[in-house]
């Protein structure tokens, strides 16, 4: 998952979602940065990669998996 902290800041964090709730945000962000394969594709303008905001996903009916 890629996260932008606010609208003014262009810095994005790639988060390893399997670590959420078990490790710190910093650990999940560090792992995500190491494992990220999306960023180079986006920087090169690859049409198969894009960012989707959470609000846009929700409006289109894409919901998170239930938390158990």
RODO-2510 file (C-alpha; in nm, 4 decimals, decimal comma):
residues 68
     n   res          X          Y          Z
     1     x     0,0000     0,0000     0,0000
     2     x     0,1234     0,3480    -0,0785
     3     x     0,0384     0,6299     0,1609
     4     x     0,0689     1,0067     0,1220
     5     x     0,0627     1,1841     0,4553
     6     x    -0,1163     1,5020     0,3383
     7     x    -0,2234     1,6874     0,0234
     8     x     0,0622     1,9392     0,0347
     9     x     0,3381     1,6859     0,0883
    10     x     0,4473     1,4926    -0,2205
    11     x     0,6267     1,2287    -0,0135
    12     x     0,4776     0,8821    -0,0371
    13     x     0,5390     0,5842     0,1889
    14     x     0,5112     0,2290     0,0637
    15     x     0,3776     0,0207     0,3512
    16     x     0,4082    -0,3560     0,3852
    17     x     0,0472    -0,4244     0,4825
    18     x     0,1164    -0,7716     0,6222
    19     x     0,3112    -0,6020     0,9039
    20     x     0,0310    -0,3665     1,0139
    21     x    -0,0742    -0,4327     1,3720
    22     x     0,2239    -0,6546     1,4449
    23     x     0,5135    -0,4136     1,3899
    24     x     0,5692    -0,0390     1,4106
    25     x     0,4750     0,1942     1,1247
    26     x     0,8461     0,2631     1,0701
    27     x     0,9232    -0,1070     1,0337
    28     x     0,6345    -0,1562     0,7878
    29     x     0,7413     0,1510     0,5878
    30     x     1,1045     0,0398     0,5773
    31     x     1,0092    -0,3080     0,4573
    32     x     0,7707    -0,1613     0,2002
    33     x     1,0410     0,0692     0,0660
    34     x     1,2794    -0,2245     0,0270
    35     x     1,0217    -0,4472    -0,1412
    36     x     0,8505    -0,1882    -0,3594
    37     x     0,8302    -0,2780    -0,7264
    38     x     0,5601    -0,0231    -0,8142
    39     x     0,7538     0,3041    -0,7915
    40     x     0,9937     0,2528    -1,0839
    41     x     0,7015     0,1575    -1,3088
    42     x     0,5062     0,4677    -1,2105
    43     x     0,8095     0,6920    -1,2547
    44     x     0,8569     0,5509    -1,6049
    45     x     0,4931     0,6228    -1,6955
    46     x     0,3854     0,2584    -1,7257
    47     x     0,0084     0,2628    -1,7964
    48     x    -0,0462    -0,0555    -1,5932
    49     x     0,0426     0,1221    -1,2659
    50     x    -0,1419     0,4079    -1,1006
    51     x    -0,2397     0,5477    -0,7626
    52     x    -0,5943     0,5123    -0,6339
    53     x    -0,7100     0,7129    -0,3344
    54     x    -0,8981     0,5383    -0,0568
    55     x    -1,1940     0,7725    -0,1051
    56     x    -1,2082     0,6928    -0,4793
    57     x    -1,1940     0,3207    -0,4030
    58     x    -1,4771     0,3508    -0,1493
    59     x    -1,6929     0,5466    -0,3965
    60     x    -1,6470     0,2633    -0,6476
    61     x    -1,7511     0,0024    -0,3921
    62     x    -1,4043    -0,1315    -0,3137
    63     x    -1,4001    -0,2106     0,0575
    64     x    -1,1366    -0,3500     0,2934
    65     x    -1,1402    -0,7130     0,3961
    66     x    -1,3088    -0,7740     0,7319
    67     x    -1,0763    -0,7636     1,0314
    68     x    -1,0898    -1,0882     1,2331
***
